[in-house]
Amino acid sequence: MSKVTVRDMTEGTEWKHIVAFAFPLFIGNIFQQLYNTVDSVVVGNFVGADALGAVTSTIPIVFTLIGLFIGFTMGASVVISQFFGAKDIINLRKATHTAVLSTVIIAIILSVIGYAITPWLLEMMNTPESVMREAVIYLQIFSAGLIGLMLYNMGSAILRAVGDSKRPLYFLILSSVLNIILDLIFVIYFHWGVAGVAYATIISQFISGLIIFYLLFRSHEPHSLTWREMRINNKILKRIILNGLPSGLQLAITGFSNVFVQAYINAYGAASTSGWGVYSRIDAFVILPIQSMAMATTTFVGQNAGARKPDRIKKGVRESMTISIGITFLIIALLYAAAPQLVSLFNRDEQVLYYGVLFLRLNSIFDPVNVTNQIQAGALRGVGDAQTPMFIMIGSFVVFRQIYLFIISRLTSSIYPIALSYPIGWIVCSLLMFWHIKRSGWDNKISKLAMR
């Protein structure tokens, strides 16, 4: 196995493996966010506030559409990393080919569904009339091009499972730069508006997906792809689904729940819609270190579970938690001070600025509470326990949050408690995760799961 492109995390200093693996993920996630952020900046400055609201208001719907698939990629990454850690090359190859062929099928299904139900979802969100038409255009084009996004994500999941987080980063940087260039050409030169940024996004994602699969087909490593092996192994597919379905359901249901959160925000007008969208774009960068460390923790735990080394799992999770908390506090401090300047990058409308800064400062100070539940959830997924995080996160981010919004919206007309629905859900999730850890004896559970 090439030492250049894979990372065996079953030996050596735990935190060094996690940080070295997480750093390319972090940079890659930044460029991944640039896809949507550049779209918002371009339309907000060159088209207008309503166009900005049209692009940003679709975020919950996008998460709803791709949530199940993201869970599927997480399940595939766990299964492949466990086969890799166990040095089981035969099943490793079966898993990679099963994951890829399944991805193509899922992409086709989701594209059709997403295109068809876009108008209905936007109406259910109480999308302002001035935003509706362009929101439909953006989301339907995005849905039609989902296959590029999904191919890239699955290809990256395969490489990350064997410890290669660098090559997906290189191709993502290339496609992100292409997305910026196409955004500017389609919007400023061709005057295509929100359709232009949608086309720029799907073209760039498709290119990144093609590149990463070209790499996998040309590779001679154990996780490479060949056409003659391209078939679905039902036993491994079931294992991927069992590992990934809980996470996918959690993401999809949470995304669908956020459609209703967006509806509460939309009730305060188009400026509030745009301001919330700007906050969402900026906050997505704030949580990137948490997400990157959680993804690295999942791979680290998966490999060490396959190698049956529970002591390394426990130590690695503790170190990942400590590092993540420190980084997040530093970012939040910088973000809070620069909130007005950051929001103005998207749009300088006075009302959009007001709402954007309000949402950003009000909610971002609670982002560190995500560290505990995200890292612990990543560790549990790494050893195959995806159900516990699913139930806790759905209970917190969906059930509790919707009950809270239903009650609070009838007690006050202020937007402040509505905006706080996100961090209140995070706090409940962290408390439930902490309770679960204390009640279940999590360290012992890790040991038993790792030895299965």
Order of alpha helices (4+ residues) and beta strands (2+ residues): alpha-alpha-alpha-alpha-alpha-alpha-alpha-alpha-alpha-alpha-alpha-alpha-alpha-alpha-alpha-alpha-alpha-alpha-alpha-alpha
